[in-house]
Amino acid sequence: MSRQDVFGWSYPAGCSGPPEYYENDLCEVCGVDPDDCECPECDMCGSIGDSDCYEKHDLEPAHDSVDSYCDWVGVAPIRACLRATEKWSDDGLLLVMRDGRRFHSASNKDRLAAEELKPWERISKVIVTGSAWDDSDWVYEEEVVAGNGWSALEQARDNFVDALDEHRLLTEKEEEDEK
């Protein structure tokens, strides 16, 4: 009886089994398969997707990084950035990282947890959230892709302000009509 008859398969001489496959071999920076990695090449060492290059070789973080977001807001580090967003705005922001972690500007717990974020970590999307705080059930939510100059986020935040103003006008009109 041959080996193939017993097990239903055989490997060529010198091969002990199927090639190893690692499901968790994702880029540590952008979180995608290394073949599809979107990270820049390090000018110093030529590495791609190596988080050490951001700290040791001053590699510039990507357009959708925590650092880029903080630069856009004008406040750093990220904990202070989220706090400033909450304190000086009517809307709230929910940052969704590429690995699925979420950090809401209104949550002190999330702001504290955000301290662990590295400046080079990538943000997948930002969700603009808000409510009217007028005993109505009016809420707003708009999701935008992170980065690219943050213009989509700026537009979504403007959309929230416009929608909230419209809600307030309609509420005032309804109250006047009731009198």
PASEBA-1860 file (N, C-alpha, C; in nm, 3 decimals):
! residues 179
1> MSRQDVFG> 0.085/-0.118/0.000/0.000/0.000/0.000/0.090/0.123/0.000 ~ 0.061/0.217/-0.086/0.143/0.339/-0.093/0.089/0.444/0.004 ~ 0.171/0.541/0.028/0.133/0.651/0.119/0.006/0.721/0.070 ~ -0.007/0.735/-0.061/-0.124/0.801/-0.116/-0.250/0.720/-0.088 ~ -0.241/0.589/-0.090/-0.358/0.506/-0.064/-0.409/0.523/0.078 ~ -0.318/0.537/0.174/-0.356/0.547/0.314/-0.416/0.684/0.345 ~ -0.350/0.791/0.300/-0.390/0.926/0.339/-0.467/1.002/0.230 ~ -0.464/0.952/0.109/-0.535/1.018/0.001/-0.456/1.129/-0.064
9> WSYPAGCS> -0.329/1.143/-0.028/-0.245/1.247/-0.086/-0.100/1.214/-0.061 ~ -0.012/1.277/-0.131/0.132/1.267/-0.102/0.197/1.396/-0.149 ~ 0.307/1.431/-0.083/0.383/1.551/-0.118/0.513/1.511/-0.187 ~ 0.566/1.600/-0.265/0.694/1.570/-0.331/0.803/1.546/-0.227 ~ 0.909/1.479/-0.268/1.021/1.451/-0.178/1.073/1.581/-0.118 ~ 1.096/1.580/0.012/1.148/1.697/0.082/1.042/1.795/0.128 ~ 0.918/1.773/0.091/0.808/1.862/0.131/0.726/1.793/0.238 ~ 0.714/1.857/0.355/0.646/1.792/0.466/0.497/1.824/0.475
17> GPPEYYEN> 0.449/1.917/0.396/0.308/1.952/0.402/0.279/2.078/0.323 ~ 0.157/2.130/0.339/0.119/2.250/0.264/0.200/2.372/0.312 ~ 0.213/2.472/0.227/0.286/2.593/0.269/0.213/2.661/0.384 ~ 0.289/2.723/0.471/0.230/2.794/0.585/0.150/2.914/0.535 ~ 0.039/2.939/0.596/-0.044/3.055/0.563/-0.076/3.127/0.692 ~ -0.043/3.251/0.699/-0.068/3.332/0.818/-0.177/3.433/0.789 ~ -0.291/3.415/0.852/-0.402/3.506/0.829/-0.376/3.644/0.888 ~ -0.292/3.651/0.989/-0.270/3.778/1.058/-0.152/3.857/1.003
25> DLCEVCGV> -0.104/3.823/0.886/0.006/3.896/0.825/-0.047/4.021/0.756 ~ -0.093/4.116/0.835/-0.143/4.241/0.781/-0.042/4.350/0.812 ~ -0.041/4.452/0.733/0.047/4.566/0.759/0.011/4.624/0.896 ~ 0.111/4.644/0.981/0.084/4.693/1.116/0.041/4.840/1.117 ~ 0.061/4.912/1.007/0.026/5.053/1.002/-0.109/5.075/0.936 ~ -0.128/5.025/0.814/-0.254/5.051/0.743/-0.356/4.939/0.758 ~ -0.314/4.822/0.810/-0.408/4.715/0.841/-0.458/4.636/0.723 ~ -0.391/4.642/0.610/-0.434/4.565/0.493/-0.327/4.461/0.459
33> DPDDCECP> -0.361/4.371/0.367/-0.267/4.270/0.320/-0.141/4.339/0.268 ~ -0.024/4.286/0.298/0.100/4.350/0.252/0.107/4.372/0.101 ~ 0.040/4.288/0.022/0.039/4.307/-0.123/-0.039/4.432/-0.164 ~ -0.132/4.476/-0.077/-0.214/4.594/-0.106/-0.179/4.712/-0.015 ~ -0.066/4.704/0.053/-0.025/4.806/0.151/-0.021/4.945/0.086 ~ -0.076/5.043/0.159/-0.086/5.181/0.109/0.020/5.271/0.172 ~ 0.109/5.214/0.250/0.205/5.294/0.326/0.318/5.344/0.237 ~ 0.372/5.461/0.273/0.485/5.515/0.196/0.613/5.438/0.228
41> ECDMCGSI> 0.705/5.442/0.134/0.836/5.380/0.155/0.923/5.474/0.238 ~ 0.993/5.419/0.335/1.081/5.498/0.421/1.204/5.539/0.341 ~ 1.233/5.666/0.339/1.349/5.718/0.266/1.481/5.670/0.327 ~ 1.481/5.642/0.457/1.604/5.604/0.527/1.641/5.456/0.506 ~ 1.541/5.367/0.517/1.573/5.223/0.513/1.502/5.147/0.401 ~ 1.407/5.211/0.333/1.336/5.145/0.224/1.222/5.055/0.268 ~ 1.196/5.049/0.397/1.088/4.967/0.451/0.952/5.027/0.416 ~ 0.854/4.939/0.404/0.717/4.983/0.380/0.629/4.922/0.488
49> GDSDCYEK> 0.547/5.005/0.555/0.456/4.955/0.656/0.522/4.921/0.788 ~ 0.635/4.980/0.816/0.706/4.955/0.942/0.682/5.073/1.036 ~ 0.613/5.047/1.146/0.580/5.156/1.238/0.704/5.220/1.300 ~ 0.812/5.146/1.311/0.934/5.203/1.367/0.987/5.320/1.284 ~ 0.963/5.318/1.154/1.013/5.424/1.066/0.951/5.560/1.100 ~ 0.828/5.560/1.152/0.763/5.687/1.188/0.832/5.751/1.308 ~ 0.878/5.669/1.400/0.941/5.721/1.520/1.092/5.738/1.504 ~ 1.158/5.643/1.439/1.304/5.645/1.430/1.358/5.723/1.311
57> HDLEPAHD> 1.282/5.724/1.201/1.330/5.788/1.078/1.248/5.909/1.038 ~ 1.160/5.955/1.126/1.076/6.073/1.100/0.995/6.063/0.971 ~ 0.946/5.942/0.943/0.859/5.923/0.827/0.730/5.999/0.851 ~ 0.685/6.074/0.752/0.564/6.155/0.762/0.439/6.066/0.766 ~ 0.354/6.079/0.870/0.231/5.998/0.875/0.140/6.027/0.756 ~ 0.058/5.930/0.723/-0.031/5.937/0.606/-0.141/6.043/0.624 ~ -0.207/6.072/0.516/-0.314/6.174/0.513/-0.432/6.142/0.602 ~ -0.449/6.015/0.639/-0.562/5.975/0.722/-0.516/5.927/0.860
65> SVDSYCDW> -0.404/5.977/0.905/-0.348/5.936/1.033/-0.402/6.021/1.148 ~ -0.379/5.975/1.269/-0.414/6.050/1.388/-0.343/6.185/1.385 ~ -0.215/6.184/1.347/-0.137/6.308/1.339/-0.198/6.407/1.240 ~ -0.239/6.358/1.125/-0.300/6.444/1.024/-0.431/6.504/1.076 ~ -0.511/6.424/1.145/-0.636/6.473/1.201/-0.610/6.583/1.305 ~ -0.515/6.558/1.394/-0.481/6.659/1.496/-0.430/6.788/1.432 ~ -0.349/6.776/1.328/-0.303/6.895/1.255/-0.420/6.972/1.197 ~ -0.517/6.901/1.142/-0.634/6.967/1.082/-0.715/7.042/1.187
73> VGVAPIRA> -0.733/6.979/1.304/-0.807/7.044/1.412/-0.725/7.158/1.472 ~ -0.594/7.140/1.474/-0.506/7.241/1.530/-0.476/7.220/1.677 ~ -0.503/7.099/1.727/-0.479/7.067/1.867/-0.419/6.927/1.875 ~ -0.317/6.911/1.958/-0.257/6.780/1.980/-0.217/6.772/2.127 ~ -0.207/6.654/2.181/-0.224/6.520/2.124/-0.372/6.486/2.104 ~ -0.398/6.363/2.062/-0.533/6.324/2.023/-0.634/6.340/2.136 ~ -0.596/6.314/2.259/-0.692/6.331/2.370/-0.740/6.475/2.378 ~ -0.647/6.570/2.370/-0.683/6.712/2.374/-0.761/6.751/2.250
81> CLRATEKW> -0.728/6.689/2.139/-0.798/6.716/2.013/-0.945/6.675/2.023 ~ -0.971/6.556/2.076/-1.109/6.511/2.093/-1.183/6.596/2.194 ~ -1.115/6.637/2.300/-1.176/6.723/2.402/-1.214/6.858/2.343 ~ -1.124/6.915/2.263/-1.152/7.044/2.200/-1.271/7.034/2.106 ~ -1.280/6.924/2.034/-1.393/6.903/1.944/-1.524/6.903/2.023 ~ -1.523/6.834/2.136/-1.644/6.825/2.217/-1.678/6.959/2.282 ~ -1.577/7.028/2.330/-1.600/7.151/2.405/-1.645/7.268/2.318 ~ -1.591/7.280/2.198/-1.614/7.399/2.116/-1.706/7.376/1.998
89> SDDGLLLV> -1.775/7.262/1.993/-1.861/7.232/1.879/-1.996/7.181/1.926 ~ -2.097/7.201/1.843/-2.229/7.145/1.872/-2.237/6.997/1.836 ~ -2.152/6.956/1.742/-2.154/6.817/1.698/-2.052/6.736/1.775 ~ -2.061/6.606/1.762/-1.963/6.515/1.817/-1.901/6.436/1.703 ~ -1.783/6.385/1.726/-1.716/6.305/1.623/-1.682/6.169/1.679 ~ -1.703/6.068/1.596/-1.665/5.933/1.628/-1.558/5.891/1.529 ~ -1.435/5.873/1.579/-1.325/5.827/1.494/-1.328/5.675/1.491 ~ -1.327/5.618/1.372/-1.324/5.473/1.356/-1.190/5.438/1.294
97> MRDGRRFH> -1.109/5.366/1.370/-0.977/5.329/1.324/-0.985/5.214/1.225 ~ -0.879/5.193/1.150/-0.879/5.086/1.051/-0.896/4.948/1.112 ~ -0.856/4.933/1.238/-0.872/4.802/1.304/-1.006/4.788/1.374 ~ -1.094/4.889/1.358/-1.229/4.882/1.412/-1.249/4.952/1.547 ~ -1.140/4.991/1.614/-1.157/5.062/1.741/-1.227/5.194/1.714 ~ -1.307/5.239/1.814/-1.384/5.362/1.799/-1.356/5.454/1.917 ~ -1.348/5.584/1.886/-1.323/5.685/1.987/-1.417/5.802/1.964 ~ -1.507/5.826/2.061/-1.605/5.933/2.049/-1.559/6.054/2.128
105> SASNKDRL> -1.573/6.171/2.068/-1.528/6.295/2.133/-1.606/6.325/2.260 ~ -1.728/6.273/2.273/-1.811/6.302/2.390/-1.782/6.209/2.508 ~ -1.707/6.105/2.485/-1.684/6.005/2.589/-1.547/6.027/2.655 ~ -1.549/6.059/2.783/-1.423/6.077/2.855/-1.343/5.947/2.854 ~ -1.412/5.834/2.865/-1.346/5.704/2.860/-1.274/5.685/2.726 ~ -1.340/5.722/2.616/-1.278/5.712/2.484/-1.160/5.808/2.469 ~ -1.177/5.929/2.524/-1.067/6.026/2.515/-0.944/5.975/2.590 ~ -0.965/5.914/2.706/-0.853/5.857/2.781/-0.790/5.741/2.705
113> AAEELKPW> -0.873/5.655/2.647/-0.822/5.541/2.570/-0.745/5.588/2.446 ~ -0.784/5.702/2.391/-0.718/5.753/2.271/-0.573/5.791/2.296 ~ -0.536/5.809/2.422/-0.396/5.840/2.454/-0.302/5.731/2.405 ~ -0.355/5.609/2.390/-0.272/5.497/2.345/-0.248/5.498/2.195 ~ -0.324/5.579/2.122/-0.307/5.585/1.977/-0.172/5.646/1.941 ~ -0.109/5.588/1.843/0.017/5.641/1.792/-0.015/5.743/1.684 ~ 0.067/5.846/1.667/0.040/5.949/1.565/0.027/5.893/1.424 ~ 0.095/5.784/1.394/0.093/5.726/1.260/-0.025/5.633/1.235
121> ERISKVIV> -0.103/5.598/1.341/-0.215/5.506/1.322/-0.319/5.567/1.229 ~ -0.380/5.481/1.148/-0.469/5.526/1.041/-0.615/5.523/1.084 ~ -0.687/5.627/1.045/-0.830/5.640/1.072/-0.904/5.597/0.946 ~ -1.003/5.512/0.960/-1.080/5.464/0.846/-1.189/5.563/0.806 ~ -1.266/5.604/0.906/-1.376/5.696/0.878/-1.406/5.777/1.003 ~ -1.479/5.885/0.982/-1.523/5.970/1.092/-1.674/5.985/1.077 ~ -1.743/5.969/1.188/-1.889/5.983/1.188/-1.922/6.110/1.266 ~ -1.988/6.205/1.199/-2.034/6.328/1.263/-2.168/6.297/1.327
129> TGSAWDDS> -2.180/6.324/1.455/-2.303/6.294/1.527/-2.351/6.418/1.601 ~ -2.477/6.422/1.631/-2.530/6.533/1.710/-2.678/6.517/1.735 ~ -2.725/6.592/1.833/-2.868/6.595/1.863/-2.908/6.738/1.895 ~ -3.036/6.763/1.896/-3.086/6.899/1.913/-3.091/6.943/2.059 ~ -3.098/6.850/2.153/-3.106/6.883/2.295/-3.223/6.975/2.325 ~ -3.338/6.947/2.263/-3.455/7.032/2.283/-3.580/6.949/2.315 ~ -3.563/6.837/2.379/-3.672/6.744/2.412/-3.734/6.678/2.291 ~ -3.671/6.694/2.174/-3.717/6.621/2.056/-3.626/6.499/2.040
137> DWVYEEEV> -3.661/6.414/1.948/-3.576/6.299/1.923/-3.488/6.320/1.798 ~ -3.466/6.446/1.763/-3.387/6.477/1.644/-3.241/6.443/1.668 ~ -3.187/6.360/1.581/-3.045/6.326/1.585/-2.988/6.332/1.443 ~ -2.859/6.351/1.437/-2.790/6.362/1.309/-2.671/6.268/1.309 ~ -2.647/6.207/1.194/-2.529/6.122/1.179/-2.490/6.120/1.032 ~ -2.364/6.148/1.006/-2.311/6.142/0.870/-2.171/6.083/0.875 ~ -2.146/5.986/0.790/-2.018/5.915/0.788/-1.935/5.961/0.668 ~ -1.807/5.989/0.693/-1.718/6.029/0.584/-1.588/5.950/0.593
145> VAGNGWSA> -1.524/5.934/0.479/-1.393/5.868/0.472/-1.290/5.965/0.530 ~ -1.196/5.911/0.605/-1.094/5.993/0.670/-0.989/6.043/0.571 ~ -0.926/6.154/0.609/-0.810/6.205/0.536/-0.842/6.291/0.416 ~ -0.748/6.288/0.321/-0.757/6.366/0.197/-0.784/6.514/0.224 ~ -0.708/6.569/0.319/-0.725/6.711/0.352/-0.841/6.736/0.446 ~ -0.914/6.634/0.479/-1.026/6.642/0.572/-1.139/6.732/0.523 ~ -1.145/6.759/0.393/-1.251/6.845/0.340/-1.388/6.779/0.351 ~ -1.394/6.646/0.336/-1.523/6.577/0.350/-1.574/6.588/0.493
153> LEQARDNF> -1.484/6.583/0.590/-1.524/6.598/0.730/-1.571/6.740/0.756 ~ -1.501/6.836/0.701/-1.543/6.975/0.718/-1.682/6.997/0.659 ~ -1.708/6.938/0.543/-1.840/6.949/0.479/-1.947/6.881/0.563 ~ -1.915/6.763/0.618/-2.013/6.692/0.701/-2.046/6.772/0.827 ~ -1.947/6.837/0.884/-1.972/6.918/1.003/-2.058/7.040/0.967 ~ -2.033/7.099/0.851/-2.117/7.210/0.803/-2.260/7.160/0.778 ~ -2.272/7.039/0.723/-2.405/6.980/0.700/-2.481/6.965/0.831 ~ -2.411/6.924/0.936/-2.475/6.912/1.067/-2.527/7.047/1.114
161> VDALDEHR> -2.445/7.150/1.105/-2.486/7.285/1.149/-2.609/7.329/1.070 ~ -2.607/7.308/0.938/-2.723/7.346/0.855/-2.848/7.269/0.894 ~ -2.833/7.138/0.916/-2.948/7.055/0.952/-3.003/7.095/1.089 ~ -2.914/7.125/1.183/-2.958/7.167/1.316/-3.029/7.301/1.309 ~ -2.977/7.396/1.232/-3.045/7.525/1.214/-3.182/7.507/1.153 ~ -3.192/7.419/1.054/-3.322/7.393/0.990/-3.419/7.332/1.091 ~ -3.371/7.238/1.171/-3.456/7.177/1.273/-3.506/7.283/1.371 ~ -3.419/7.370/1.415/-3.458/7.474/1.511/-3.562/7.569/1.451
169> LLTEKEEE> -3.544/7.605/1.324/-3.641/7.693/1.258/-3.777/7.625/1.247 ~ -3.777/7.498/1.209/-3.903/7.425/1.198/-3.971/7.411/1.334 ~ -3.891/7.389/1.437/-3.946/7.377/1.572/-4.008/7.509/1.617 ~ -3.939/7.619/1.591/-3.991/7.751/1.625/-4.120/7.780/1.549 ~ -4.124/7.743/1.421/-4.245/7.765/1.340/-4.361/7.683/1.396 ~ -4.335/7.559/1.431/-4.440/7.474/1.488/-4.493/7.532/1.620 ~ -4.403/7.585/1.703/-4.444/7.643/1.830/-4.528/7.769/1.807 ~ -4.492/7.851/1.708/-4.569/7.971/1.675/-4.707/7.934/1.623
177> DEK> -4.713/7.828/1.540/-4.840/7.785/1.484/-4.936/7.732/1.592 ~ -4.879/7.677/1.699/-4.960/7.624/1.807/-5.022/7.735/1.893 ~ -4.961/7.853/1.890/-5.012/7.966/1.974/-5.128/8.034/1.914
END
